Amino acid sequence: MDAQYFIEGEVIFVKATGVIRKIDDLGRIVIPKEIRNNLKIRNGESIEIFIDNLDQIILKKYSLDDDYKVMLASYISTIYDASNHNVFITDKHKILSTNNEIKKDYENYEISNDLIKYIDNIKSTMSVQKKNIQIKNNNNINCFYIIKPIIASGECMGLIVMFDEFEELSATDELLTNIASKFLGKYLES
């Protein structure tokens, strides 16, 4: 049955899916693949669990709060000022924050399958030669780049990526991105 709720002054509509699942002996339920695909929930991602005043369980795809996004913008600006190279931070699906010079071209766009592979494999890299990389779908860039995973509680939560189409990146740039990935991982753990 479809329902309507009021949460923090907003009207929230809940749509019935018709899906019924049993809880197994360990207290687990399976979210159907169609629903996971529709909400872009990948294996290993986090789900928030809420209980409302009607004793209903609400599952919500985990997303970063607004305070985190404001902190990211400030952090990205600082890294850009120190390096003068383009920088962005992703979650597992999209680009969350960029330096102002590339904001309109990249921020809030879904990341490419190339970047998703770095998340899935918890892999970092530094390109010492110009190479093609796809940042968002249908957008190849020939550039120097550094990709570092952001790891919190043993899980890759996203990436920090620095790139430059003209200037080679240095060991200092790699250190900056490494510090940023570790700082953001610690921030997410707290």
C-alpha positions in Angstrom: 0.0 0.0 0.0 1.3 3.4 -0.9 1.7 5.9 1.9 2.4 9.5 2.6 4.6 10.8 5.5 5.6 14.2 6.8 9.3 14.4 7.8 10.9 17.7 8.8 8.3 19.7 6.9 8.6 17.6 3.8 6.0 15.3 2.3 7.5 11.9 1.7 5.7 9.4 -0.5 6.3 5.8 0.0 5.5 3.4 -2.8 4.7 -0.2 -2.2 6.8 -2.7 -4.2 4.7 -5.8 -3.6 7.9 -7.6 -2.5 7.9 -9.7 0.6 11.0 -11.3 2.1 11.6 -13.6 5.1 14.3 -12.8 7.6 16.8 -15.7 7.8 18.3 -17.2 10.9 21.0 -14.5 11.1 18.4 -11.7 10.9 19.2 -10.9 7.2 16.9 -9.9 4.4 17.7 -9.8 0.7 16.9 -6.5 -1.2 15.8 -7.6 -4.7 18.2 -6.9 -7.5 15.7 -4.7 -9.3 15.4 -2.4 -6.3 19.2 -2.3 -5.8 19.7 -1.5 -9.5 17.0 1.2 -9.5 18.5 2.9 -6.4 22.1 2.3 -7.7 23.1 0.3 -4.6 26.1 -1.8 -5.3 27.4 -4.8 -3.3 29.3 -3.7 -0.3 27.6 -0.3 0.0 26.2 1.0 3.2 22.5 1.3 4.0 21.1 3.4 6.8 18.4 1.9 9.0 15.6 4.0 10.5 12.7 3.2 12.7 9.7 5.6 12.6 7.0 6.3 15.2 4.8 3.6 13.7 7.4 0.9 14.4 8.3 0.6 10.7 11.8 -0.1 9.5 13.0 2.2 6.8 16.1 1.4 4.7 17.8 4.3 3.0 20.8 4.4 0.7 23.6 6.0 2.8 24.6 9.5 1.6 27.1 12.0 3.0 25.6 14.8 5.0 25.7 18.5 4.1 28.4 19.3 6.6 30.7 16.8 5.0 30.1 18.3 1.5 30.9 21.8 2.8 34.1 20.5 4.4 35.0 18.8 1.1 34.6 22.0 -0.9 36.9 23.8 1.5 39.4 21.0 1.5 39.4 20.8 -2.3 40.0 24.5 -2.5 43.0 24.2 -0.2 44.5 21.4 -2.2 44.0 23.3 -5.4 45.7 26.4 -4.0 48.7 24.3 -2.9 49.1 22.4 -6.1 47.4 24.4 -8.9 46.1 21.1 -10.4 42.5 20.1 -10.8 41.2 18.0 -8.0 37.9 16.2 -7.2 36.5 13.8 -4.7 34.0 11.1 -5.4 31.8 8.7 -3.5 31.1 5.3 -5.1 28.8 6.8 -7.8 29.4 10.5 -8.5 31.8 13.4 -8.2 31.0 15.1 -4.9 33.3 18.2 -5.0 35.8 19.8 -7.4 37.9 22.9 -7.6 35.9 25.9 -9.0 37.7 25.8 -12.4 36.1 22.4 -13.3 32.9 22.5 -11.2 30.4 23.0 -14.0 32.0 20.2 -16.1 32.3 17.6 -13.4 30.6 18.2 -10.1 27.6 15.9 -9.4 28.2 13.8 -12.5 28.3 10.1 -12.3 31.8 8.6 -12.4 33.0 6.4 -15.2 33.4 2.6 -15.1 37.2 3.3 -15.2 37.0 5.1 -11.8 34.5 2.5 -10.4 37.2 -0.2 -11.0 39.6 1.8 -8.8 37.0 1.8 -6.0 36.1 -1.9 -6.4 39.8 -2.9 -6.4 40.8 -0.3 -3.7 43.6 0.7 -6.1 45.7 3.8 -6.3 47.9 5.0 -9.2 50.0 7.8 -10.4 50.5 8.4 -14.2 54.0 9.7 -14.9 53.1 10.0 -18.6 50.1 11.5 -20.2 47.4 8.9 -20.5 43.7 8.8 -21.4 41.4 8.4 -18.5 37.6 8.5 -18.5 36.4 10.5 -15.5 32.7 10.6 -16.4 31.0 8.6 -19.1 31.9 9.7 -22.6 34.6 12.0 -21.4 38.2 10.9 -22.1 41.0 13.2 -21.0 44.6 12.8 -22.0 46.4 14.0 -18.8 48.7 13.3 -15.9 46.8 12.0 -12.9 46.9 10.6 -9.4 44.1 8.4 -8.1 43.9 7.5 -4.4 41.1 5.5 -2.7 39.4 6.9 0.4 39.1 4.1 2.9 37.0 4.1 6.0 36.6 1.1 8.3 38.2 -1.1 5.6 35.8 -0.1 2.9 36.6 2.1 -0.1 34.1 5.0 0.1 35.3 6.9 -2.9 38.4 8.5 -4.6 40.4 11.6 -4.6 41.7 12.4 -8.1 44.2 15.1 -9.1 44.9 15.7 -12.8 46.5 18.1 -15.2 46.4 18.1 -18.9 49.6 20.0 -19.4 51.9 19.8 -16.4 53.4 16.6 -14.9 52.4 15.8 -11.3 55.1 15.7 -8.7 55.9 13.6 -5.6 54.6 16.5 -3.5 51.3 16.3 -5.4 51.2 12.5 -4.6 51.8 13.3 -1.0 49.0 15.9 -1.0 46.5 13.4 -2.4 47.7 10.6 0.0 47.2 12.9 3.0 43.8 13.9 1.7 42.7 10.3 1.2 43.8 9.4 4.7 42.3 12.4 6.3 38.9 11.9 4.6 39.0 8.2 5.6 39.5 9.1 9.2 36.8 11.8 9.0 34.3 9.2 7.7 35.2 6.8 10.5 34.5 9.3 13.2 
